[in-house]
Amino acid sequence: MFHYRCRLKIKSHWIHSLGKCDPCYSIDLIDLSTAIIMVAFVKRVDLDIPDNRITEALTKVGLDVINVIRLTRKVGNAPTSTIKITFKDANNRNTFIHTGLQVYSMHFNAEAASQNKKPIQSCSQQCTAANDAIKCNNCKGKHLATANNSHNFLEQEKRMLNLINQYSSTSSPTVTTPLLHDNNEFPSLPNMYQRQQGFLHNDILDELINLLTSKMEKIIAETTKRLFKSLQQKIKKIGQTISSVETLINDDTTSPSSSFSDSDEDVQIPDSPNTASSLNDRVGKPGGGVLLAVKEHIKCREIINKTTHKNEIVAVQIETLLYKSILISSIYVAPTAKIDMNIFEELYNINNNCIIVGDLNAILSEMGSIKTNARGKQLQELLNEGLIKSVDDDSTAFEKNEYEAKLDWILGSQQLLLFIANVETHPTIGTINGHKPLTFDIQIGAEPKPTSSRLSLNFKEAK
């Protein structure tokens, strides 16, 4: 009699079996099903799918997995597309065989590990294990672990059927197997964080677009309404102005006493301050002073005639057809003085329909000069307040010894600047002062004294 000892490794435990065979010389092996029934194989698994991802997929569906190994080739030890999966027990393995592997929306069929049925023998006769040696490794009953009447088998079979029902349907259409490396069939999937961020960004973007669209619609509607209203008002004013001008032309053509000439004969400078001219002369000093000369047939009256802080001011109020009245003022600011800001506020408070002209000795780099002086900063501050604006003309009004600057200004309220046209500078009168005369037209009808006449101002003598 010969004795052989066989050593098998099942579930990380060593099992020893002492085989006896008489009279033939064969080895009596323990039933290998206790190890094989816990192993399954999955073929044609993409090499890009890691083993831990397979483990996560199996654990997620409730299968107890012990080990996941990708088989390698004998030559070169290169990884293959076959995965070996070892489960905790046969029930988990059997369930996996029926359901297969589901990873990244891809399904792989599973195969059970098969036992090598070729007997191991050392003689011409075969030996089989005795029936009384059969024992279930799960419930310790006297039957094989794969028996259909096993309690664990029945329980796992019920669990398997539930999983099959979950992944199957009564009518499943025929689907061709997609190519694993086809980007159209299997596009790259973003991770959960990227998808959540994408949804969040899309929602925020949609809300912003809707909000901006509604705001823009309201703004456009309001702006359009204001534009149409302003346009109607301007058209109405233009119509009134045209009508006034036509009336003036008709009256002037029939009146022999009216005159449109800007000659010296038309300008009267009487001594009384209630006449059609206003003069602020320097007492006891040669030259200088400010003068407003108005044609004798235009109805006007003097409002201001004074000198304060070296600021010489004269202002008259003229009655017009379009407006009740307008105020025209001439100001001179000495080079050594500052602009008296209170004067401008006083003029605007008297009549907000005003035009202010004169030599302010203020230069602004924004209006064509090479620099900005202290009075220029004062003028810029006055313009920023918005009470009055400057005529949009950067022509220099002073020229002497190759030095040019804009010292003389035409200022006015916003509504009157719309009627100012034909602003021109003329050559200097003489070679002493260097100031260029400024002329402009005000396209507005003036209230006449006995008869109508067009308003025409001449500031050739302004310095």
BELDA-V875566 format. One record per residue. N is the residue number from 0. RES is the residue in one letter. NEAR is the number of other C-alpha atoms within 8 Angstrom. Layout:
n:N res:RES near:NEAR
n:N res:RES near:NEAR
This chain:
n:0 res:M near:7
n:1 res:F near:6
n:2 res:H near:8
n:3 res:Y near:8
n:4 res:R near:8
n:5 res:C near:10
n:6 res:R near:8
n:7 res:L near:7
n:8 res:K near:8
n:9 res:I near:9
n:10 res:K near:5
n:11 res:S near:5
n:12 res:H near:6
n:13 res:W near:8
n:14 res:I near:8
n:15 res:H near:8
n:16 res:S near:10
n:17 res:L near:9
n:18 res:G near:11
n:19 res:K near:11
n:20 res:C near:13
n:21 res:D near:6
n:22 res:P near:5
n:23 res:C near:9
n:24 res:Y near:11
n:25 res:S near:13
n:26 res:I near:13
n:27 res:D near:12
n:28 res:L near:9
n:29 res:I near:5
n:30 res:D near:5
n:31 res:L near:8
n:32 res:S near:8
n:33 res:T near:10
n:34 res:A near:9
n:35 res:I near:10
n:36 res:I near:13
n:37 res:M near:13
n:38 res:V near:13
n:39 res:A near:14
n:40 res:F near:12
n:41 res:V near:14
n:42 res:K near:10
n:43 res:R near:7
n:44 res:V near:10
n:45 res:D near:7
n:46 res:L near:8
n:47 res:D near:4
n:48 res:I near:8
n:49 res:P near:7
n:50 res:D near:9
n:51 res:N near:7
n:52 res:R near:9
n:53 res:I near:12
n:54 res:T near:10
n:55 res:E near:8
n:56 res:A near:11
n:57 res:L near:12
n:58 res:T near:10
n:59 res:K near:7
n:60 res:V near:6
n:61 res:G near:6
n:62 res:L near:10
n:63 res:D near:9
n:64 res:V near:12
n:65 res:I near:8
n:66 res:N near:7
n:67 res:V near:13
n:68 res:I near:8
n:69 res:R near:11
n:70 res:L near:10
n:71 res:T near:8
n:72 res:R near:9
n:73 res:K near:6
n:74 res:V near:5
n:75 res:G near:5
n:76 res:N near:7
n:77 res:A near:8
n:78 res:P near:9
n:79 res:T near:9
n:80 res:S near:11
n:81 res:T near:11
n:82 res:I near:12
n:83 res:K near:12
n:84 res:I near:13
n:85 res:T near:12
n:86 res:F near:14
n:87 res:K near:9
n:88 res:D near:8
n:89 res:A near:11
n:90 res:N near:10
n:91 res:N near:13
n:92 res:R near:15
n:93 res:N near:11
n:94 res:T near:12
n:95 res:F near:11
n:96 res:I near:12
n:97 res:H near:9
n:98 res:T near:12
n:99 res:G near:10
n:100 res:L near:13
n:101 res:Q near:9
n:102 res:V near:9
n:103 res:Y near:4
n:104 res:S near:5
n:105 res:M near:6
n:106 res:H near:8
n:107 res:F near:11
n:108 res:N near:10
n:109 res:A near:14
n:110 res:E near:8
n:111 res:A near:11
n:112 res:A near:9
n:113 res:S near:5
n:114 res:Q near:7
n:115 res:N near:5
n:116 res:K near:4
n:117 res:K near:4
n:118 res:P near:6
n:119 res:I near:6
n:120 res:Q near:10
n:121 res:S near:8
n:122 res:C near:8
n:123 res:S near:6
n:124 res:Q near:7
n:125 res:Q near:8
n:126 res:C near:8
n:127 res:T near:5
n:128 res:A near:8
n:129 res:A near:6
n:130 res:N near:5
n:131 res:D near:5
n:132 res:A near:6
n:133 res:I near:10
n:134 res:K near:10
n:135 res:C near:11
n:136 res:N near:9
n:137 res:N near:7
n:138 res:C near:8
n:139 res:K near:7
n:140 res:G near:8
n:141 res:K near:8
n:142 res:H near:8
n:143 res:L near:9
n:144 res:A near:12
n:145 res:T near:8
n:146 res:A near:8
n:147 res:N near:6
n:148 res:N near:6
n:149 res:S near:10
n:150 res:H near:7
n:151 res:N near:9
n:152 res:F near:12
n:153 res:L near:10
n:154 res:E near:8
n:155 res:Q near:12
n:156 res:E near:10
n:157 res:K near:8
n:158 res:R near:9
n:159 res:M near:12
n:160 res:L near:8
n:161 res:N near:8
n:162 res:L near:9
n:163 res:I near:10
n:164 res:N near:8
n:165 res:Q near:6
n:166 res:Y near:7
n:167 res:S near:7
n:168 res:S near:6
n:169 res:T near:4
n:170 res:S near:4
n:171 res:S near:6
n:172 res:P near:4
n:173 res:T near:4
n:174 res:V near:4
n:175 res:T near:4
n:176 res:T near:4
n:177 res:P near:6
n:178 res:L near:6
n:179 res:L near:7
n:180 res:H near:5
n:181 res:D near:9
n:182 res:N near:7
n:183 res:N near:5
n:184 res:E near:8
n:185 res:F near:8
n:186 res:P near:7
n:187 res:S near:5
n:188 res:L near:4
n:189 res:P near:6
n:190 res:N near:6
n:191 res:M near:6
n:192 res:Y near:6
n:193 res:Q near:8
n:194 res:R near:9
n:195 res:Q near:8
n:196 res:Q near:8
n:197 res:G near:8
n:198 res:F near:8
n:199 res:L near:8
n:200 res:H near:8
n:201 res:N near:8
n:202 res:D near:8
n:203 res:I near:8
n:204 res:L near:8
n:205 res:D near:8
n:206 res:E near:8
n:207 res:L near:8
n:208 res:I near:8
n:209 res:N near:8
n:210 res:L near:8
n:211 res:L near:8
n:212 res:T near:8
n:213 res:S near:8
n:214 res:K near:8
n:215 res:M near:8
n:216 res:E near:8
n:217 res:K near:8
n:218 res:I near:8
n:219 res:I near:8
n:220 res:A near:8
n:221 res:E near:8
n:222 res:T near:8
n:223 res:T near:8
n:224 res:K near:8
n:225 res:R near:8
n:226 res:L near:8
n:227 res:F near:8
n:228 res:K near:8
n:229 res:S near:8
n:230 res:L near:8
n:231 res:Q near:8
n:232 res:Q near:8
n:233 res:K near:8
n:234 res:I near:8
n:235 res:K near:8
n:236 res:K near:9
n:237 res:I near:8
n:238 res:G near:8
n:239 res:Q near:9
n:240 res:T near:12
n:241 res:I near:8
n:242 res:S near:8
n:243 res:S near:10
n:244 res:V near:11
n:245 res:E near:8
n:246 res:T near:8
n:247 res:L near:12
n:248 res:I near:8
n:249 res:N near:8
n:250 res:D near:11
n:251 res:D near:12
n:252 res:T near:7
n:253 res:T near:6
n:254 res:S near:8
n:255 res:P near:6
n:256 res:S near:4
n:257 res:S near:9
n:258 res:S near:7
n:259 res:F near:7
n:260 res:S near:5
n:261 res:D near:8
n:262 res:S near:6
n:263 res:D near:5
n:264 res:E near:5
n:265 res:D near:10
n:266 res:V near:11
n:267 res:Q near:11
n:268 res:I near:9
n:269 res:P near:8
n:270 res:D near:5
n:271 res:S near:5
n:272 res:P near:9
n:273 res:N near:7
n:274 res:T near:10
n:275 res:A near:15
n:276 res:S near:13
n:277 res:S near:15
n:278 res:L near:11
n:279 res:N near:12
n:280 res:D near:8
n:281 res:R near:9
n:282 res:V near:4
n:283 res:G near:4
n:284 res:K near:6
n:285 res:P near:5
n:286 res:G near:5
n:287 res:G near:8
n:288 res:G near:10
n:289 res:V near:15
n:290 res:L near:13
n:291 res:L near:13
n:292 res:A near:12
n:293 res:V near:11
n:294 res:K near:10
n:295 res:E near:9
n:296 res:H near:11
n:297 res:I near:15
n:298 res:K near:12
n:299 res:C near:9
n:300 res:R near:10
n:301 res:E near:12
n:302 res:I near:8
n:303 res:I near:8
n:304 res:N near:11
n:305 res:K near:8
n:306 res:T near:8
n:307 res:T near:7
n:308 res:H near:7
n:309 res:K near:8
n:310 res:N near:13
n:311 res:E near:13
n:312 res:I near:14
n:313 res:V near:18
n:314 res:A near:14
n:315 res:V near:14
n:316 res:Q near:12
n:317 res:I near:14
n:318 res:E near:12
n:319 res:T near:12
n:320 res:L near:10
n:321 res:L near:9
n:322 res:Y near:7
n:323 res:K near:7
n:324 res:S near:10
n:325 res:I near:13
n:326 res:L near:13
n:327 res:I near:12
n:328 res:S near:13
n:329 res:S near:13
n:330 res:I near:14
n:331 res:Y near:13
n:332 res:V near:13
n:333 res:A near:10
n:334 res:P near:6
n:335 res:T near:4
n:336 res:A near:9
n:337 res:K near:10
n:338 res:I near:10
n:339 res:D near:9
n:340 res:M near:8
n:341 res:N near:6
n:342 res:I near:7
n:343 res:F near:8
n:344 res:E near:8
n:345 res:E near:8
n:346 res:L near:11
n:347 res:Y near:11
n:348 res:N near:7
n:349 res:I near:6
n:350 res:N near:10
n:351 res:N near:8
n:352 res:N near:12
n:353 res:C near:14
n:354 res:I near:13
n:355 res:I near:11
n:356 res:V near:12
n:357 res:G near:12
n:358 res:D near:12
n:359 res:L near:13
n:360 res:N near:11
n:361 res:A near:14
n:362 res:I near:14
n:363 res:L near:15
n:364 res:S near:9
n:365 res:E near:5
n:366 res:M near:9
n:367 res:G near:11
n:368 res:S near:13
n:369 res:I near:7
n:370 res:K near:7
n:371 res:T near:11
n:372 res:N near:9
n:373 res:A near:8
n:374 res:R near:12
n:375 res:G near:12
n:376 res:K near:11
n:377 res:Q near:10
n:378 res:L near:10
n:379 res:Q near:9
n:380 res:E near:8
n:381 res:L near:11
n:382 res:L near:11
n:383 res:N near:6
n:384 res:E near:7
n:385 res:G near:7
n:386 res:L near:8
n:387 res:I near:11
n:388 res:K near:11
n:389 res:S near:9
n:390 res:V near:9
n:391 res:D near:4
n:392 res:D near:6
n:393 res:D near:7
n:394 res:S near:7
n:395 res:T near:11
n:396 res:A near:14
n:397 res:F near:13
n:398 res:E near:12
n:399 res:K near:8
n:400 res:N near:4
n:401 res:E near:5
n:402 res:Y near:7
n:403 res:E near:10
n:404 res:A near:12
n:405 res:K near:16
n:406 res:L near:12
n:407 res:D near:13
n:408 res:W near:11
n:409 res:I near:10
n:410 res:L near:11
n:411 res:G near:14
n:412 res:S near:13
n:413 res:Q near:8
n:414 res:Q near:7
n:415 res:L near:11
n:416 res:L near:10
n:417 res:L near:6
n:418 res:F near:9
n:419 res:I near:11
n:420 res:A near:8
n:421 res:N near:7
n:422 res:V near:10
n:423 res:E near:7
n:424 res:T near:10
n:425 res:H near:7
n:426 res:P near:6
n:427 res:T near:9
n:428 res:I near:8
n:429 res:G near:6
n:430 res:T near:6
n:431 res:I near:4
n:432 res:N near:6
n:433 res:G near:11
n:434 res:H near:10
n:435 res:K near:12
n:436 res:P near:15
n:437 res:L near:12
n:438 res:T near:12
n:439 res:F near:11
n:440 res:D near:10
n:441 res:I near:9
n:442 res:Q near:9
n:443 res:I near:12
n:444 res:G near:14
n:445 res:A near:14
n:446 res:E near:12
n:447 res:P near:10
n:448 res:K near:8
n:449 res:P near:5
n:450 res:T near:9
n:451 res:S near:13
n:452 res:S near:16
n:453 res:R near:10
n:454 res:L near:10
n:455 res:S near:10
n:456 res:L near:9
n:457 res:N near:9
n:458 res:F near:9
n:459 res:K near:7
n:460 res:E near:7
n:461 res:A near:10
n:462 res:K near:10
